[in-house]
Amino acid sequence: MSERQPNDKERKCAICGKPQDPGFRPFCSKRCADIDLGRWLKEGYAIPGGEPPPEESTNDNEDI
């Protein structure tokens, strides 16, 4: 059987852990929503990845 989903009063703010406000969901306030937006704008959220593949040299002078 599946687990019970928390109702809106049980859900916690994604930033501070206080109960969510339906007007700012998934946050509790405009302040926490603005903190999250600032993290996005400053590229604070990133998915870790491996090294990018080396770029191939495209020297146009090789044909001369």
N, CA, C and O atoms as a printed pandas DataFrame, in Angstrom:
     atom_number atom_name residue_name chain_id  residue_number  x_coord  y_coord  z_coord
0              1         N          MET        A               1    0.827   -1.179    0.000
1              2        CA          MET        A               1    0.000    0.000    0.000
2              3         C          MET        A               1    0.880    1.254    0.000
3              4         O          MET        A               1    2.008    1.227    0.492
4              5         N          SER        A               2    0.366    2.332   -0.544
5              6        CA          SER        A               2    1.140    3.568   -0.605
6              7         C          SER        A               2    1.067    4.303    0.735
7              8         O          SER        A               2    0.126    4.131    1.510
8              9         N          GLU        A               3    2.086    5.125    0.982
9             10        CA          GLU        A               3    2.119    5.900    2.217
10            11         C          GLU        A               3    1.143    7.057    2.125
11            12         O          GLU        A               3    0.816    7.516    1.031
12            13         N          ARG        A               4    0.681    7.528    3.266
13            14        CA          ARG        A               4   -0.247    8.644    3.330
14            15         C          ARG        A               4    0.476    9.931    2.958
15            16         O          ARG        A               4    1.579   10.183    3.444
16            17         N          GLN        A               5   -0.133   10.749    2.099
17            18        CA          GLN        A               5    0.436   12.034    1.702
18            19         C          GLN        A               5    0.084   13.074    2.758
19            20         O          GLN        A               5   -1.059   13.112    3.212
20            21         N          PRO        A               6    1.043   13.930    3.168
21            22        CA          PRO        A               6    0.737   14.960    4.166
22            23         C          PRO        A               6   -0.226   15.996    3.587
23            24         O          PRO        A               6   -0.140   16.337    2.407
24            25         N          ASN        A               7   -1.152   16.499    4.428
25            26        CA          ASN        A               7   -2.040   17.550    3.944
26            27         C          ASN        A               7   -1.296   18.886    3.987
27            28         O          ASN        A               7   -0.159   18.951    4.454
28            29         N          ASP        A               8   -1.938   19.945    3.502
29            30        CA          ASP        A               8   -1.269   21.249    3.398
30            31         C          ASP        A               8   -0.768   21.768    4.739
31            32         O          ASP        A               8    0.267   22.434    4.789
32            33         N          LYS        A               9   -1.480   21.479    5.831
33            34        CA          LYS        A               9   -1.049   21.971    7.146
34            35         C          LYS        A               9    0.174   21.213    7.656
35            36         O          LYS        A               9    0.905   21.735    8.498
36            37         N          GLU        A              10    0.415   19.995    7.168
37            38        CA          GLU        A              10    1.552   19.198    7.616
38            39         C          GLU        A              10    2.800   19.435    6.782
39            40         O          GLU        A              10    3.904   19.114    7.222
40            41         N          ARG        A              11    2.645   19.989    5.589
41            42        CA          ARG        A              11    3.803   20.188    4.711
42            43         C          ARG        A              11    4.678   21.308    5.249
43            44         O          ARG        A              11    4.189   22.291    5.805
44            45         N          LYS        A              12    5.978   21.138    5.072
45            46        CA          LYS        A              12    6.950   22.085    5.610
46            47         C          LYS        A              12    7.534   22.961    4.514
47            48         O          LYS        A              12    7.625   22.554    3.356
48            49         N          CYS        A              13    7.926   24.160    4.893
49            50        CA          CYS        A              13    8.566   25.114    3.989
50            51         C          CYS        A              13    9.871   24.520    3.468
51            52         O          CYS        A              13   10.625   23.903    4.220
52            53         N          ALA        A              14   10.128   24.708    2.188
53            54        CA          ALA        A              14   11.331   24.162    1.569
54            55         C          ALA        A              14   12.605   24.855    2.061
55            56         O          ALA        A              14   13.698   24.317    1.884
56            57         N          ILE        A              15   12.489   26.027    2.670
57            58        CA          ILE        A              15   13.663   26.766    3.136
58            59         C          ILE        A              15   13.877   26.617    4.641
59            60         O          ILE        A              15   14.966   26.241    5.075
60            61         N          CYS        A              16   12.833   26.912    5.452
61            62        CA          CYS        A              16   13.037   26.965    6.905
62            63         C          CYS        A              16   12.356   25.844    7.681
63            64         O          CYS        A              16   12.653   25.656    8.861
64            65         N          GLY        A              17   11.459   25.102    7.059
65            66        CA          GLY        A              17   10.808   23.991    7.731
66            67         C          GLY        A              17    9.531   24.341    8.470
67            68         O          GLY        A              17    8.913   23.451    9.054
68            69         N          LYS        A              18    9.105   25.604    8.472
69            70        CA          LYS        A              18    7.833   25.985    9.089
70            71         C          LYS        A              18    6.693   25.482    8.209
71            72         O          LYS        A              18    6.928   25.131    7.052
72            73         N          PRO        A              19    5.460   25.438    8.727
73            74        CA          PRO        A              19    4.325   25.007    7.888
74            75         C          PRO        A              19    4.152   25.912    6.670
75            76         O          PRO        A              19    4.337   27.126    6.759
76            77         N          GLN        A              20    3.798   25.315    5.535
77            78        CA          GLN        A              20    3.618   26.074    4.293
78            79         C          GLN        A              20    2.396   26.971    4.379
79            80         O          GLN        A              20    1.422   26.653    5.061
80            81         N          ASP        A              21    2.458   28.098    3.678
81            82        CA          ASP        A              21    1.321   28.983    3.490
82            83         C          ASP        A              21    0.827   28.726    2.066
83            84         O          ASP        A              21    1.617   28.808    1.126
84            85         N          PRO        A              22   -0.465   28.417    1.882
85            86        CA          PRO        A              22   -0.964   28.124    0.531
86            87         C          PRO        A              22   -0.674   29.247   -0.472
87            88         O          PRO        A              22   -0.549   28.979   -1.667
88            89         N          GLY        A              23   -0.565   30.483   -0.016
89            90        CA          GLY        A              23   -0.286   31.596   -0.918
90            91         C          GLY        A              23    1.151   31.640   -1.403
91            92         O          GLY        A              23    1.446   32.303   -2.397
92            93         N          PHE        A              24    2.055   30.942   -0.716
93            94        CA          PHE        A              24    3.479   30.967   -1.077
94            95         C          PHE        A              24    4.035   29.567   -1.274
95            96         O          PHE        A              24    5.252   29.381   -1.287
96            97         N          ARG        A              25    3.167   28.591   -1.427
97            98        CA          ARG        A              25    3.592   27.201   -1.500
98            99         C          ARG        A              25    4.674   26.995   -2.538
99           100         O          ARG        A              25    4.506   27.519   -3.639
100          101         N          PRO        A              26    5.754   26.297   -2.307
101          102        CA          PRO        A              26    6.062   25.418   -1.179
102          103         C          PRO        A              26    6.777   26.119   -0.026
103          104         O          PRO        A              26    7.515   25.478    0.722
104          105         N          PHE        A              27    6.569   27.405    0.123
105          106        CA          PHE        A              27    7.235   28.172    1.179
106          107         C          PHE        A              27    6.228   28.633    2.222
107          108         O          PHE        A              27    5.020   28.486    2.035
108          109         N          CYS        A              28    6.732   29.196    3.332
109          110        CA          CYS        A              28    5.859   29.682    4.393
110          111         C          CYS        A              28    5.597   31.175    4.269
111          112         O          CYS        A              28    4.643   31.687    4.856
112          113         N          SER        A              29    6.438   31.883    3.508
113          114        CA          SER        A              29    6.302   33.332    3.421
114          115         C          SER        A              29    7.001   33.861    2.173
115          116         O          SER        A              29    7.720   33.134    1.486
116          117         N          LYS        A              30    6.773   35.142    1.898
117          118        CA          LYS        A              30    7.442   35.795    0.773
118          119         C          LYS        A              30    8.953   35.815    1.009
119          120         O          LYS        A              30    9.734   35.699    0.065
120          121         N          ARG        A              31    9.357   35.960    2.256
121          122        CA          ARG        A              31   10.788   35.996    2.581
122          123         C          ARG        A              31   11.483   34.706    2.138
123          124         O          ARG        A              31   12.534   34.758    1.499
124          125         N          CYS        A              32   10.903   33.555    2.473
125          126        CA          CYS        A              32   11.520   32.284    2.077
126          127         C          CYS        A              32   11.465   32.098    0.564
127          128         O          CYS        A              32   12.392   31.539   -0.024
128          129         N          ALA        A              33   10.388   32.562   -0.073
129          130        CA          ALA        A              33   10.309   32.484   -1.534
130          131         C          ALA        A              33   11.398   33.342   -2.167
131          132         O          ALA        A              33   12.003   32.944   -3.162
132          133         N          ASP        A              34   11.653   34.530   -1.590
133          134        CA          ASP        A              34   12.704   35.404   -2.113
134          135         C          ASP        A              34   14.103   34.825   -1.884
135          136         O          ASP        A              34   14.989   34.990   -2.723
136          137         N          ILE        A              35   14.297   34.157   -0.764
137          138        CA          ILE        A              35   15.586   33.487   -0.510
138          139         C          ILE        A              35   15.836   32.438   -1.583
139          140         O          ILE        A              35   16.941   32.347   -2.119
140          141         N          ASP        A              36   14.818   31.648   -1.899
141          142        CA          ASP        A              36   14.953   30.612   -2.928
142          143         C          ASP        A              36   15.236   31.236   -4.288
143          144         O          ASP        A              36   16.099   30.752   -5.021
144          145         N          LEU        A              37   14.523   32.302   -4.634
145          146        CA          LEU        A              37   14.758   32.984   -5.904
146          147         C          LEU        A              37   16.195   33.498   -5.981
147          148         O          LEU        A              37   16.842   33.368   -7.021
148          149         N          GLY        A              38   16.697   34.077   -4.899
149          150        CA          GLY        A              38   18.080   34.562   -4.867
150          151         C          GLY        A              38   19.079   33.444   -5.096
151          152         O          GLY        A              38   20.093   33.643   -5.765
152          153         N          ARG        A              39   18.804   32.277   -4.549
153          154        CA          ARG        A              39   19.707   31.137   -4.760
154          155         C          ARG        A              39   19.724   30.725   -6.229
155          156         O          ARG        A              39   20.776   30.382   -6.768
156          157         N          TRP        A              40   18.553   30.760   -6.879
157          158        CA          TRP        A              40   18.493   30.432   -8.301
158          159         C          TRP        A              40   19.262   31.468   -9.120
159          160         O          TRP        A              40   20.034   31.114  -10.010
160          161         N          LEU        A              41   19.047   32.747   -8.814
161          162        CA          LEU        A              41   19.690   33.805   -9.591
162          163         C          LEU        A              41   21.207   33.832   -9.420
163          164         O          LEU        A              41   21.930   34.224  -10.337
164          165         N          LYS        A              42   21.691   33.417   -8.249
165          166        CA          LYS        A              42   23.136   33.368   -7.998
166          167         C          LYS        A              42   23.718   32.009   -8.355
167          168         O          LYS        A              42   24.862   31.701   -8.021
168          169         N          GLU        A              43   22.907   31.193   -9.046
169          170        CA          GLU        A              43   23.308   29.847   -9.471
170          171         C          GLU        A              43   23.763   28.992   -8.294
171          172         O          GLU        A              43   24.727   28.234   -8.399
172          173         N          GLY        A              44   23.059   29.124   -7.170
173          174        CA          GLY        A              44   23.367   28.344   -5.982
174          175         C          GLY        A              44   22.925   26.897   -6.083
175          176         O          GLY        A              44   23.414   26.040   -5.347
176          177         N          TYR        A              45   22.001   26.623   -6.992
177          178        CA          TYR        A              45   21.543   25.257   -7.217
178          179         C          TYR        A              45   22.234   24.724   -8.464
179          180         O          TYR        A              45   22.219   25.365   -9.515
180          181         N          ALA        A              46   22.833   23.561   -8.343
181          182        CA          ALA        A              46   23.504   22.965   -9.495
182          183         C          ALA        A              46   23.477   21.447   -9.354
183          184         O          ALA        A              46   23.505   20.913   -8.246
184          185         N          ILE        A              47   23.424   20.781  -10.463
185          186        CA          ILE        A              47   23.498   19.325  -10.479
186          187         C          ILE        A              47   24.946   18.956  -10.726
187          188         O          ILE        A              47   25.511   19.328  -11.754
188          189         N          PRO        A              48   25.568   18.219   -9.789
189          190        CA          PRO        A              48   26.966   17.854   -9.997
190          191         C          PRO        A              48   27.113   16.950  -11.219
191          192         O          PRO        A              48   26.280   16.080  -11.474
192          193         N          GLY        A              49   28.166   17.173  -11.947
193          194        CA          GLY        A              49   28.410   16.372  -13.149
194          195         C          GLY        A              49   29.890   16.093  -13.311
195          196         O          GLY        A              49   30.722   16.607  -12.564
196          197         N          GLY        A              50   30.199   15.288  -14.279
197          198        CA          GLY        A              50   31.591   14.951  -14.561
198          199         C          GLY        A              50   32.260   16.043  -15.375
199          200         O          GLY        A              50   31.658   17.072  -15.682
200          201         N          GLU        A              51   33.486   15.805  -15.709
201          202        CA          GLU        A              51   34.235   16.745  -16.538
202          203         C          GLU        A              51   33.656   16.779  -17.944
203          204         O          GLU        A              51   33.308   15.730  -18.486
204          205         N          PRO        A              52   33.543   17.948  -18.544
205          206        CA          PRO        A              52   33.042   18.000  -19.922
206          207         C          PRO        A              52   34.070   17.393  -20.873
207          208         O          PRO        A              52   35.268   17.424  -20.592
208          209         N          PRO        A              53   33.612   16.845  -21.989
209          210        CA          PRO        A              53   34.560   16.260  -22.945
210          211         C          PRO        A              53   35.440   17.358  -23.542
211          212         O          PRO        A              53   34.985   18.489  -23.708
212          213         N          PRO        A              54   36.693   17.035  -23.865
213          214        CA          PRO        A              54   37.572   18.053  -24.450
214          215         C          PRO        A              54   37.048   18.500  -25.814
215          216         O          PRO        A              54   36.554   17.689  -26.597
216          217         N          GLU        A              55   37.160   19.781  -26.080
217          218        CA          GLU        A              55   36.694   20.302  -27.363
218          219         C          GLU        A              55   37.736   20.013  -28.438
219          220         O          GLU        A              55   38.941   20.073  -28.195
220          221         N          GLU        A              56   37.241   19.698  -29.630
221          222        CA          GLU        A              56   38.149   19.447  -30.742
222          223         C          GLU        A              56   38.630   20.773  -31.297
223          224         O          GLU        A              56   37.878   21.747  -31.341
224          225         N          SER        A              57   39.870   20.806  -31.714
225          226        CA          SER        A              57   40.432   22.015  -32.291
226          227         C          SER        A              57   39.840   22.234  -33.679
227          228         O          SER        A              57   39.811   21.317  -34.501
228          229         N          THR        A              58   39.372   23.444  -33.933
229          230        CA          THR        A              58   38.829   23.784  -35.256
230          231         C          THR        A              58   39.628   24.945  -35.812
231          232         O          THR        A              58   39.132   26.067  -35.911
232          233         N          ASN        A              59   40.845   24.671  -36.165
233          234        CA          ASN        A              59   41.732   25.701  -36.696
234          235         C          ASN        A              59   41.504   25.796  -38.200
235          236         O          ASN        A              59   41.763   24.837  -38.927
236          237         N          ASP        A              60   41.023   26.939  -38.671
237          238        CA          ASP        A              60   40.737   27.130  -40.098
238          239         C          ASP        A              60   42.013   27.282  -40.929
239          240         O          ASP        A              60   41.947   27.177  -42.154
240          241         N          ASN        A              61   43.149   27.520  -40.322
241          242        CA          ASN        A              61   44.390   27.739  -41.044
242          243         C          ASN        A              61   45.108   26.449  -41.406
243          244         O          ASN        A              61   46.167   26.505  -42.030
244          245         N          GLU        A              62   44.569   25.285  -41.038
245          246        CA          GLU        A              62   45.229   24.021  -41.316
246          247         C          GLU        A              62   45.282   23.716  -42.809
247          248         O          GLU        A              62   46.201   23.030  -43.256
248          249         N          ASP        A              63   44.321   24.205  -43.593
249          250        CA          ASP        A              63   44.265   23.908  -45.031
250          251         C          ASP        A              63   45.282   24.687  -45.845
251          252         O          ASP        A              63   45.547   24.335  -46.995
252          253         N          ILE        A              64   45.845   25.714  -45.289
253          254        CA          ILE        A              64   46.753   26.574  -46.056
254          255         C          ILE        A              64   48.142   25.980  -46.121
255          256         O          ILE        A              64   49.038   26.569  -46.727
